[in-house]
Amino acid sequence: MSAVASATKFAPLIMDFQAKARDCSLTVMFTSIGTGTDGVTGKRIHELLEAEPAVVSVQPYLRGREGETELCVRIRDGASEIDRVFARLKALVPAISGGKRVAIRTRTGRSFAN
């Protein structure tokens, strides 16, 4: 019996700190202040992006030594879909971060950070 590979919208992690994210509909940045990144929120965001029909692909970039990561999310359909996905992601991010920050920015100019 052969194993069936599961499809994923997430490309392999780019581990070059200097690599530039390009053509992103929105970005999600996980940062930390000596505490590591928010793995719980990261898992929820990952699951939402995988399940969200408007998301075409996600390219993760390593940005630091404590797991800091930037996600370049590409969304099909335009500004209204970008704003809708932005609102869904924002709802997942806790207001209090304990040094585990999450920032979301769209190419249409919306931004949020805890």
PyRosetta script that sets phi, psi and omega in degrees:
from pyrosetta import init, pose_from_sequence

init()
pose = pose_from_sequence("MSAVASATKFAPLIMDFQAKARDCSLTVMFTSIGTGTDGVTGKRIHELLEAEPAVVSVQPYLRGREGETELCVRIRDGASEIDRVFARLKALVPAISGGKRVAIRTRTGRSFAN")
pose.set_psi(1, 132.6)
pose.set_omega(1, -178.9)
pose.set_phi(2, -96.8)
pose.set_psi(2, 146.7)
pose.set_omega(2, 178.2)
pose.set_phi(3, -80.1)
pose.set_psi(3, 139.5)
pose.set_omega(3, 178.1)
pose.set_phi(4, -98.0)
pose.set_psi(4, 124.2)
pose.set_omega(4, 179.5)
pose.set_phi(5, -72.3)
pose.set_psi(5, 135.1)
pose.set_omega(5, 179.0)
pose.set_phi(6, -82.1)
pose.set_psi(6, 140.0)
pose.set_omega(6, 178.1)
pose.set_phi(7, -76.0)
pose.set_psi(7, 144.1)
pose.set_omega(7, 177.3)
pose.set_phi(8, -140.2)
pose.set_psi(8, 148.4)
pose.set_omega(8, 176.0)
pose.set_phi(9, -84.0)
pose.set_psi(9, -12.0)
pose.set_omega(9, -176.0)
pose.set_phi(10, -88.2)
pose.set_psi(10, 124.2)
pose.set_omega(10, 173.7)
pose.set_phi(11, -78.7)
pose.set_psi(11, 164.3)
pose.set_omega(11, 176.1)
pose.set_phi(12, -60.5)
pose.set_psi(12, 147.4)
pose.set_omega(12, 179.5)
pose.set_phi(13, -60.8)
pose.set_psi(13, 129.5)
pose.set_omega(13, 173.3)
pose.set_phi(14, -89.8)
pose.set_psi(14, 119.3)
pose.set_omega(14, -172.5)
pose.set_phi(15, -98.4)
pose.set_psi(15, 19.1)
pose.set_omega(15, 177.3)
pose.set_phi(16, -96.3)
pose.set_psi(16, 109.6)
pose.set_omega(16, -177.7)
pose.set_phi(17, -56.7)
pose.set_psi(17, -25.6)
pose.set_omega(17, -175.6)
pose.set_phi(18, -92.3)
pose.set_psi(18, -8.3)
pose.set_omega(18, -178.0)
pose.set_phi(19, -62.4)
pose.set_psi(19, 138.9)
pose.set_omega(19, -177.6)
pose.set_phi(20, -97.7)
pose.set_psi(20, 132.8)
pose.set_omega(20, 172.9)
pose.set_phi(21, -76.5)
pose.set_psi(21, 132.5)
pose.set_omega(21, -176.4)
pose.set_phi(22, -129.4)
pose.set_psi(22, 147.8)
pose.set_omega(22, 175.2)
pose.set_phi(23, 57.1)
pose.set_psi(23, 40.3)
pose.set_omega(23, -180.0)
pose.set_phi(24, -88.3)
pose.set_psi(24, 132.7)
pose.set_omega(24, 171.1)
pose.set_phi(25, -71.3)
pose.set_psi(25, -39.8)
pose.set_omega(25, 172.6)
pose.set_phi(26, -152.2)
pose.set_psi(26, 158.2)
pose.set_omega(26, 176.4)
pose.set_phi(27, -122.7)
pose.set_psi(27, 148.4)
pose.set_omega(27, 173.8)
pose.set_phi(28, -123.9)
pose.set_psi(28, 125.2)
pose.set_omega(28, -177.4)
pose.set_phi(29, -117.2)
pose.set_psi(29, 124.0)
pose.set_omega(29, 175.4)
pose.set_phi(30, -103.1)
pose.set_psi(30, 119.4)
pose.set_omega(30, 178.7)
pose.set_phi(31, -127.5)
pose.set_psi(31, 169.8)
pose.set_omega(31, 179.5)
pose.set_phi(32, -147.0)
pose.set_psi(32, 160.0)
pose.set_omega(32, 174.3)
pose.set_phi(33, -119.2)
pose.set_psi(33, 75.8)
pose.set_omega(33, 178.9)
pose.set_phi(34, 68.6)
pose.set_psi(34, 17.2)
pose.set_omega(34, -176.3)
pose.set_phi(35, -124.3)
pose.set_psi(35, 0.9)
pose.set_omega(35, -173.0)
pose.set_phi(36, 80.7)
pose.set_psi(36, 171.2)
pose.set_omega(36, -177.5)
pose.set_phi(37, -91.4)
pose.set_psi(37, 167.5)
pose.set_omega(37, -177.9)
pose.set_phi(38, -79.7)
pose.set_psi(38, 92.5)
pose.set_omega(38, -177.8)
pose.set_phi(39, -67.6)
pose.set_psi(39, -32.8)
pose.set_omega(39, -179.8)
pose.set_phi(40, -66.2)
pose.set_psi(40, -50.4)
pose.set_omega(40, 178.1)
pose.set_phi(41, -65.8)
pose.set_psi(41, -37.8)
pose.set_omega(41, 177.8)
pose.set_phi(42, -58.4)
pose.set_psi(42, -41.7)
pose.set_omega(42, 178.9)
pose.set_phi(43, -65.5)
pose.set_psi(43, -43.1)
pose.set_omega(43, 179.1)
pose.set_phi(44, -63.3)
pose.set_psi(44, -42.0)
pose.set_omega(44, 179.0)
pose.set_phi(45, -65.2)
pose.set_psi(45, -42.8)
pose.set_omega(45, 178.3)
pose.set_phi(46, -57.7)
pose.set_psi(46, -48.1)
pose.set_omega(46, -179.4)
pose.set_phi(47, -62.4)
pose.set_psi(47, -42.0)
pose.set_omega(47, 179.1)
pose.set_phi(48, -62.8)
pose.set_psi(48, -46.2)
pose.set_omega(48, -178.3)
pose.set_phi(49, -63.9)
pose.set_psi(49, -38.3)
pose.set_omega(49, 177.6)
pose.set_phi(50, -63.9)
pose.set_psi(50, -39.6)
pose.set_omega(50, -174.8)
pose.set_phi(51, -85.5)
pose.set_psi(51, -20.0)
pose.set_omega(51, -174.2)
pose.set_phi(52, -71.8)
pose.set_psi(52, 117.8)
pose.set_omega(52, -177.2)
pose.set_phi(53, -61.9)
pose.set_psi(53, -29.0)
pose.set_omega(53, -178.2)
pose.set_phi(54, -75.4)
pose.set_psi(54, -17.6)
pose.set_omega(54, -178.8)
pose.set_phi(55, -79.6)
pose.set_psi(55, 123.9)
pose.set_omega(55, 179.3)
pose.set_phi(56, -89.0)
pose.set_psi(56, -46.3)
pose.set_omega(56, -178.0)
pose.set_phi(57, -158.3)
pose.set_psi(57, 160.0)
pose.set_omega(57, 177.2)
pose.set_phi(58, -134.7)
pose.set_psi(58, 124.6)
pose.set_omega(58, 176.8)
pose.set_phi(59, -111.0)
pose.set_psi(59, 111.2)
pose.set_omega(59, 177.0)
pose.set_phi(60, -86.8)
pose.set_psi(60, 141.9)
pose.set_omega(60, 178.1)
pose.set_phi(61, -124.6)
pose.set_psi(61, 130.5)
pose.set_omega(61, 173.4)
pose.set_phi(62, -72.4)
pose.set_psi(62, 131.3)
pose.set_omega(62, -177.6)
pose.set_phi(63, -123.2)
pose.set_psi(63, -3.8)
pose.set_omega(63, 179.9)
pose.set_phi(64, -165.6)
pose.set_psi(64, 179.8)
pose.set_omega(64, -174.8)
pose.set_phi(65, -91.5)
pose.set_psi(65, -5.7)
pose.set_omega(65, 179.2)
pose.set_phi(66, -110.0)
pose.set_psi(66, 26.2)
pose.set_omega(66, 179.6)
pose.set_phi(67, 90.1)
pose.set_psi(67, 7.1)
pose.set_omega(67, 178.4)
pose.set_phi(68, -58.4)
pose.set_psi(68, 128.4)
pose.set_omega(68, -173.4)
pose.set_phi(69, -139.3)
pose.set_psi(69, 145.1)
pose.set_omega(69, 172.4)
pose.set_phi(70, -115.4)
pose.set_psi(70, 131.2)
pose.set_omega(70, 176.0)
pose.set_phi(71, -105.1)
pose.set_psi(71, 124.2)
pose.set_omega(71, 174.6)
pose.set_phi(72, -98.2)
pose.set_psi(72, 109.0)
pose.set_omega(72, -174.7)
pose.set_phi(73, -103.2)
pose.set_psi(73, 128.4)
pose.set_omega(73, 176.2)
pose.set_phi(74, -107.2)
pose.set_psi(74, 127.1)
pose.set_omega(74, -175.6)
pose.set_phi(75, -119.3)
pose.set_psi(75, 134.7)
pose.set_omega(75, 177.3)
pose.set_phi(76, -75.5)
pose.set_psi(76, 167.9)
pose.set_omega(76, 166.7)
pose.set_phi(77, 81.3)
pose.set_psi(77, 13.7)
pose.set_omega(77, 168.8)
pose.set_phi(78, 92.2)
pose.set_psi(78, -174.6)
pose.set_omega(78, -170.6)
pose.set_phi(79, -60.4)
pose.set_psi(79, -39.4)
pose.set_omega(79, -177.9)
pose.set_phi(80, -66.0)
pose.set_psi(80, -37.9)
pose.set_omega(80, 177.0)
pose.set_phi(81, -69.2)
pose.set_psi(81, -39.6)
pose.set_omega(81, 177.4)
pose.set_phi(82, -60.6)
pose.set_psi(82, -46.9)
pose.set_omega(82, -180.0)
pose.set_phi(83, -63.8)
pose.set_psi(83, -37.5)
pose.set_omega(83, 179.2)
pose.set_phi(84, -65.8)
pose.set_psi(84, -45.4)
pose.set_omega(84, 179.3)
pose.set_phi(85, -66.6)
pose.set_psi(85, -40.4)
pose.set_omega(85, 176.1)
pose.set_phi(86, -54.2)
pose.set_psi(86, -48.8)
pose.set_omega(86, -178.9)
pose.set_phi(87, -62.7)
pose.set_psi(87, -39.5)
pose.set_omega(87, 178.4)
pose.set_phi(88, -65.5)
pose.set_psi(88, -42.2)
pose.set_omega(88, 178.6)
pose.set_phi(89, -65.9)
pose.set_psi(89, -45.3)
pose.set_omega(89, -179.3)
pose.set_phi(90, -56.3)
pose.set_psi(90, -38.6)
pose.set_omega(90, -179.5)
pose.set_phi(91, -64.7)
pose.set_psi(91, -19.9)
pose.set_omega(91, -179.8)
pose.set_phi(92, -85.8)
pose.set_psi(92, -16.1)
pose.set_omega(92, -172.6)
pose.set_phi(93, -89.9)
pose.set_psi(93, 124.1)
pose.set_omega(93, 179.1)
pose.set_phi(94, -68.8)
pose.set_psi(94, 148.5)
pose.set_omega(94, -179.6)
pose.set_phi(95, -67.8)
pose.set_psi(95, -37.2)
pose.set_omega(95, -179.4)
pose.set_phi(96, -101.8)
pose.set_psi(96, 126.2)
pose.set_omega(96, -171.1)
pose.set_phi(97, -106.4)
pose.set_psi(97, -20.7)
pose.set_omega(97, -176.1)
pose.set_phi(98, 58.1)
pose.set_psi(98, 34.3)
pose.set_omega(98, -179.6)
pose.set_phi(99, 86.8)
pose.set_psi(99, -2.6)
pose.set_omega(99, 179.8)
pose.set_phi(100, -104.3)
pose.set_psi(100, 89.1)
pose.set_omega(100, -171.5)
pose.set_phi(101, -90.4)
pose.set_psi(101, 147.5)
pose.set_omega(101, 173.8)
pose.set_phi(102, -130.2)
pose.set_psi(102, 128.0)
pose.set_omega(102, 178.1)
pose.set_phi(103, -123.5)
pose.set_psi(103, 138.9)
pose.set_omega(103, 179.3)
pose.set_phi(104, -125.4)
pose.set_psi(104, 133.0)
pose.set_omega(104, 178.8)
pose.set_phi(105, -138.0)
pose.set_psi(105, 141.4)
pose.set_omega(105, 176.6)
pose.set_phi(106, -108.6)
pose.set_psi(106, 159.2)
pose.set_omega(106, 176.3)
pose.set_phi(107, -71.5)
pose.set_psi(107, -13.3)
pose.set_omega(107, 178.3)
pose.set_phi(108, -88.4)
pose.set_psi(108, 0.9)
pose.set_omega(108, 173.0)
pose.set_phi(109, 104.5)
pose.set_psi(109, -4.1)
pose.set_omega(109, 177.6)
pose.set_phi(110, -79.2)
pose.set_psi(110, 145.8)
pose.set_omega(110, 177.1)
pose.set_phi(111, -150.0)
pose.set_psi(111, 154.9)
pose.set_omega(111, 179.5)
pose.set_phi(112, -153.6)
pose.set_psi(112, 141.9)
pose.set_omega(112, 172.8)
pose.set_phi(113, -149.3)
pose.set_psi(113, 143.5)
pose.set_omega(113, 176.7)
pose.set_phi(114, -90.4)
pose.dump_pdb("model.pdb")
